[in-house]
């Protein structure tokens, strides 16, 4: 979940070699030494640049990073949550839409449509602010032409609810207290899943309350607010079923509620009913993640989920603790989410990772804090990644230069747009303001 505390994007402490003589391209040579406890900048790529990425002396990728384009800039200093958490999507009429939060990052903001947005009709080169409602299109396109997306209802004051007996209570490291309840014992409006649906050919979203078939599922209160959080990526399988990996992944196991894992569900009726498929339980690797056993409530959060070209599933997972470096893990499934490999640490920290499978076979990973990073993988089923390419400079792990929440959208078989926040943008008057940026990146395997 989004946090006010600064989480640090983890990435392997790696160095690079830079060679540029005459007009030859830049060459980045991958380093093999790795540390999951030390945070240091990766490859600086703040402005327009291009080059060849090498591994073991062999050319692995040709990469072109376009000039960052500013979408919007805050007019005045604003607090945490404003001009942050950007998303990008293509509207039903083909335009690009950039969206960013304009509210505090708190459960009280759930369900409130208070986002800013801009529209581009030239592939992200220029942006306009048409006002009115956001153009429709954000969500998952289904085989029948409908579009669905997760909906988070406004949080409810627990004093107004008739709740069953709680099954557990836990304190989280940021001063929050969670109380847990069996989902099937809750009032009907607090069970199931809420989705917005844009039916094919229509322009207005309709809200649906879908059925969630999971007898072990657990819901929670966040201090004095009851939240209905069901966040995660949704994908259409080759069978036209829909699969999703969500968090918080809470369930009752042997009379206890373990730290959050990631729960996977499948729908065979276009999102009206969801059945439990599998789970990535929170199992920390304490040799690489010394604080792993100290996460009592939030274990794995903010999963990025993608179906790779070979049909296998890849999941990248954030950890949250406030105790130091919070690494990202990865896990794979070769049986459509029923079972998953042992989660493996592969960065020193990270928030809200996003995965994108390009048609040329390259998988892109974007994540942030400190700064904003992009990595690439090809031919390894997501098990081997490049060094991090840095979109923003930072001085140390406490240097808050971005909220760290990116989004990705493909613009071709070998290119994509990255959207991210920049907390240290200088406006025309030389004042530091938050900004939202997009950047086109092209990557070609060699």
PyMOL commands that set and color helices and strands:
alter all, ss='L'
color gray80, all
select helices_A, chain A and resi 107-109+158-160+183-185+188-190+292-294
alter helices_A, ss='H'
color red, helices_A
select strands_A, chain A and resi 26-29+43-44+49-55+58-65+69-73+82-90+96-102+116-120+140-141+147-150+156-157+168-171+177-182+193-198+206-213+218-222+225-226+231-236+242-249+252-253+256-257+261-267+273-280+300-307+313-319+329-333+344-345+351-357+363-368+372-377+389-390+407-412+415-426+432-445
alter strands_A, ss='S'
color yellow, strands_A
deselect
rebuild
show_as cartoon
